[in-house]
């Protein structure tokens, strides 16, 4: 609302489909509501593209403009080739989601709409009378020879005016914070200083090796159809040469369209829009009258302007990338904090067996999850899961799965209904290419028995201390979210003896690769467990991690790592020093959570030892 209480006028914009379904279609949007984009039928802009999430992104009004936000999509939203979480849209911005590419166009801007300005391909025209000069940008100079004093004085006055305007333009360009504002200032300057009838900004897409009109100015105003020679523009962009034609109607390079004749175009200039290391596009101007034919001085001036504007464009782009990176990093840190808070901070104190959980995400946020749920009747729920993919989307799905499981496990004793309900609930939030491998079991701490269901999760191991053998707990169904009509019907039970060990892990452990692309594998995992079987659960985790690190050496971590170890023996408390040594395992303690035998003050002191990225996040109760 305005100060007078009147509503703000509704602003409009357009989205031109450049790639994918419905190419060439223009969708009109306005500030009266938010516009969701995705596959779902409830989206305002619906596209049938498998690369899109059901609710992929949203465009909404903000501060008189439009802002696009990613809605936790699987494959991300990109603006001008950069992945974004949230970003204001500027004139001409290219938005890519899956195979769909949309160009944002504000109604009130004087844009170079593809409906009116065409890039014609005239490269097949035969050689003819070409009146054109190509000038290296490094050779640009405003110096010239004079024979008459009056001519010198006139030129000096012209130079003074030009330099003053260039100085002011430089200040304006340095203040410009977005591409649209900057290039609008460039065209205003061109129209004000040169005898141009029209001026165009043409942008170069290096990935597709294509040129597209972006912005225009015309002294006649209004919408006009105009054809620009793609050959000339490509020459300028690829060779970094400035082009001048002083007789366009006789120049073969401009014969491609009747507009040259219809509009009586006499003179044309085209210069690269470039920084020191990159070409962003070109500035293209023309004039009609024979008295307004462009000179070499005009070409030199426009060439300098193209270089100045290109440098400013690079600054804006780098600044935007830095800001977007900071926003993304901040968002990932927030998501990481949320995710870590979802992991159990301690095993319930009533549990009298040695249990440890550990997680190390591949990046700032991962899709692995484990949980300990205290249940009535001296029972403990054990869960471990792996959401396909990485990043914020996977972390959010992990949080959703956790919430569903906690609610269901406290209201339902039987495991099969829990699995079927989890599958139905998660299917609504999972994209077509997403799924969750999931293991859930309930430990009876009096009987030392475990009832479990496994939805395609990495096979848990049971180490029998009596004979040193391993058993595998096979899957009882497919991963969650793969098929909404699938019915889980198999629940199994396993009995443990004193000293036996249950190991739950995600596939990041066994699939960890070394420089030779060899996997750590299940055999090495079992060897590490067997070698540490007489140690505490915490030390078993450390033994597995150290054996894996020894195997992969300097190879980067490719997937999230999660390990839960349950040792069926009485909990034995560790002293503070022993706990620190176990948590470090040759690396720094990244985070040590709620040690039952450690006073809060000592726990905080241990937490402060964090000094590296390779430490272990350990949840234990011993």
Beta strands, then each sheet from edge to edge (+ up, - down):
strand 1: 12-19
strand 2: 26-30
strand 3: 35-38
strand 4: 45-46
strand 5: 57-62
strand 6: 65-70
strand 7: 77-79
strand 8: 82-84
strand 9: 86-88
strand 10: 94-97
strand 11: 100-106
strand 12: 117-120
strand 13: 133-136
strand 14: 198-205
strand 15: 210-218
strand 16: 226-229
strand 17: 241-245
strand 18: 267-274
strand 19: 279-287
strand 20: 353-360
strand 21: 368-375
strand 22: 379-387
strand 23: 436-444
strand 24: 449-455
strand 25: 460-464
strand 26: 469-473
strand 27: 492-495
strand 28: 501-505
strand 29: 561-570
strand 30: 591-593
strand 31: 617-621
sheet 1: 2+ 1- 11+ 10- 7+ 8-
sheet 2: 4+ 3+ 5- 6+ 9-
sheet 3: 12+ 16+
sheet 4: 13+ 17- 18+ 19- 14+ 15-
sheet 5: 26+ 25- 28+ 29- 20+ 31- 30-
sheet 6: 21+ 22- 23+ 24- 27+
end
